[in-house]
Amino acid sequence: MISLAVIAVLAAPEVLVDRVVAVVDRDVVTHSELLREARVALVMREDASAGLSVLPEELLDAFLTYLVDQLIIASQARRFGSIEVSEADVDGEVERFAQKVGGAVAFRSFLRRFDIPLDALRDILRRDLRNERFIHQRMRAWLSGEEGSSEARYREALARWLGDLRRGVELRLLNREGELELQREDER
């Protein structure tokens, strides 16, 4: 009887549970993490309906670039270690997120529906806060010697800085054949 059960399990078709979509240096990004990150970012930057909707592949492709940048910036922020984010700051962001999705009941429902553990949400929000502060600090340093800062100058400096950071990491992305492919600097 037991041998029949083992044979049935071994003969069962393979089921894809998750897949790696990118590796940024040593940080692995799975498809489920990409979905989680995209939903959180859409709620925080747009509104709850954006985070609740079906996420088309084109949006996820574009969002993967954003997430890679966030991971690269987070790595730099950790290396410098100069940016602190308190638990109270994270609590405030969690509360803001909960309000954006419609309050406490809708918040819990959102987390359950999309299988987002509260700790994972807190980690995302903490990283985003640290990244925002780190970017602000770095851009202030980059623009400190320049006359008059404008939004265009800030964006140009940010793009230049991100380009420099990207060149310093090893990046592998999932290609059309389903394999992780090393991205060369000129492809980024």
N, C-alpha and C positions, 0 to 999 in steps of 0.2 A: 504494500500500500504506500509506504513512504517513498519507495523508489519511483512509483508512478507520479507522485507529486513533484519529485525532483526533476523528472524528465519533462513534466508539463511546464515547470518554471524555466528550465533550460531551453525549451522549444518556443517559449513565448516570444513574440516579436519585440524588437528593441523599441524602447520609448525614450525619446529625447526629453530629458528633464530640464536642461538648461544648456547654453552654449557660451563659450568665451567669444566676445566681439572685439575686444582690444586688450592689449597689454602695454601699459605705460611704465617704462622701466620695469619695476617688479610688481606694480599694481595691476591686478587682473580685473577686468570689467566683464561681467556676464550680461546676457540679454535681460535677465530679470532685474539686475541692478540698473541697467540703462532705463528700463521702463519705470522703475521706482524713482530714479533721479529725475526723469522727464516729468512725471506726474507732480512731484514736489515742486520743481521749478515752475511748471505751468501755473500751479495754484498760487505760488508766491509772486510771480511776475505778471500773471494775467488775472485769472479768476478761477473759481472752483469748477465751472463748467468746462474750461479748457483741460483741467486735470482729470475730469470724469469722462471725457470723450474718448473715442477710439483714436489711437495714435498711429497715423499712417507711417509707412516705412520711410517716406521722404523726410518727414519730421524727425523721426528717430535717427536717420543718417546725419541730418544737420545738428541734432542735439548731441550726437556722439562727439562731434568736433568741440562743442561747448564743454562737454564733460571731460574730455581729454585735457583741455586748457585748465579746467578747474583742478584736476588732479596734479598737473604740472605746477600750478601756482601753490597748491597745498603742500607739495613736496618742498618747494622753496621756502614757504612760510615755516615749515617744521625745521628746516635746516638753519634758518636765521633765529628761530625761537623767540623773537621779540614781540610777538602778538599774542596777547592773552584774551580768552573769551570766557567769561564767568558763567557759572551755572544759571545765574539770574538772567544773563543775556540770552542764553539758550531757552530758558523758560519763557521769556518774553516772545521769542520767535515762535515757539510752539503754540503759545496763546494766540499770536497773530495768525498763524496757519489755521488753527481751530476756528477762529472767527471768519476767516476767508472761506472756509468750507461750510459754514453755517451753524457753528456752535458745537458744544460738547458731544451731543448725540450724533450729529452728522460727521464730526471728526472721528469718533470711534468707528462709525460705519465705514468711512473712507479708508481708514487703516485696515480694517478687516477685509473689505471688498478687494483691495489691491495688495493684500498680504504684506503690509509695511509694518514691521515691528516698531514700537515707539522708540526704542534705542537706536534703530537705524535712522529714523526721522531726525532724532536729536543729533546724531553724528553728521548727517547731511547739513542740517541748519547750522551747526557749530562750524563745520568746514567752510560753509558759504560766508558766515560772519567773519571768520579769520581771514579768508581770502579777500573780502571787501576791504578790511582794515589794512591788510598787507599791501594790496594794490594801491590804496590811497597813500600809504606811507612811501612806497617805492616811487609813485608818480610825483609826489611832493619833492622827493630827492632828485629825481630826473629833471624836473622843471624848475628847480630852485634857482638856477643861474640864468634862466631865460627871462627876457622882458615880456611882461604881460602874458598871462596864461588865458587861453580861450578853450572852448570845448573842442575845437578842431585840433589844437595843439595837444590837448590832453589825449584825444583819441589816437593821434599820430604817435605820440610817445608810448601809449599803451600797446599799440600794434607792434611797434619796434621792439619793445621790451618782451612781449609775448613771443615774437619771432626768435629773439635771442634765446629765450627759455626753451622753446620747442627744439631748437638745434642741439640743445644739450641733453636730450633724452633719447632713449631707444623706444620707438613706437612701432607696434605691430597691430594691424587692423585686419579684420576678417575680410577676405576678398570674395569675389563672386563664386569661386569654387568651394567656398567654405573653409579655406585655410587661412591661418594667420600669416600675414605678409609684412615683412619689414618695410617701413616707409622711409624712403630716402628724403633728405632735406628738401630737394627740389619738388617733391610731391606733396609737401605739407602746405 
